Amino acid sequence: MPAVFLGADRYRGSVFPDHHPLAIPRIATVLDLCTALGWLDPAHHRECPLATDRELAQFHDAGYIAALHRADAGGIPSAADRAQYGIGTLENPAAPGLFARAAGAVGGSILAADLAIAGHVVFHPAGGMHHGHPSRARGFCYFNDVVFALRRLEEHGLRRIACVDFDAHHGDGVQEAFRDDPRVHTVSIHEAGRWPYTGAAEDRGGGRSLNLPVPEGCNDTEFRLLLDVVVCPALQRLDPQAVVVVCGTDALSGDPLSRMVLSNLALWEAVDRVLAMAPVRIVLGGGGYNPWTLARAWTGLWGRLRGADFPDVLPPAAQAILGLLQCDLIDHEAIDPAWRTTLADTRNPGPVRGAIHALIAGASAGP
Ligand SMILES: [Zn+2]
């Protein structure tokens, strides 16, 4: 079965104000790079359908959905909607086009589950909105598409499902949604001391959550060690029927909203290892606020999922796409020239610090 890339042209152009971290091009650049590399033929590419209001209401509050519709129609959210639903704020602005983007992420995640059950490995980079809450926008997330992917897998009869989250921020919305559901187990490696400030090592959710908050500067060696001795053994014990990976790219070196320093090779290898643990496999997107590292990471991830050969140096058409990117959050001098010419980073090994050993010791001590 071919791997499937779920995309949509609705993710071209930003609906976010210029100053917002999500104002950078994301999915559009990945689509363009994959096209330039010849990696997006029709056999591998599907469009994200929009989730209906009825589908959205299976997790989200009807009043919240209605408020997002009003905001999408061009209305400025009322003070009451701002206070009650968290929309129209600096963090979660309201703008025309936003509803379709959020509902498309959910429709894509539902379709991803169906395609994964049918045997495809699915990559849905517009998904991964792991902070979404039933009745509030949180952390740039409006609807929590990850919840919908996991629930759809449950509807297909699966009883042991793992959600593994490599985003630099704790996957709080997903953990909370499945707190009382024995079928879903969550694993999250994220930077300690970052918003949303949840996901401490002692936090086991409803008893099936594994949280690994890593110190700033987390390098490839430390990340890989956590995979080796904590995450992969935990997944082996679970023997999941399906895995859903949330693969935000904000844990990569160069991201302006985190201080982890992973190479994309470390991230890709982690995804490979987790996907090898189950027969039903979905990879979602997530955060990521450096347009170069995000585009290279997700394009390369898709290349690996579909079994493509990687060029050491990108062809001119692909370099031109990366050359046009801009980002206000990154100093000009901090832009690595290799971000414009290659897909794979050089590895970023480093010492294993005491905080990592303490996490390993705590995880093996059990709840
Ligand atoms: Zn994040």
Residues whose N, C-alpha, C, O or C-beta is under 5 A from the ligand:
A	BS01	ZN	D167 A168 H169 G248 D250 G287
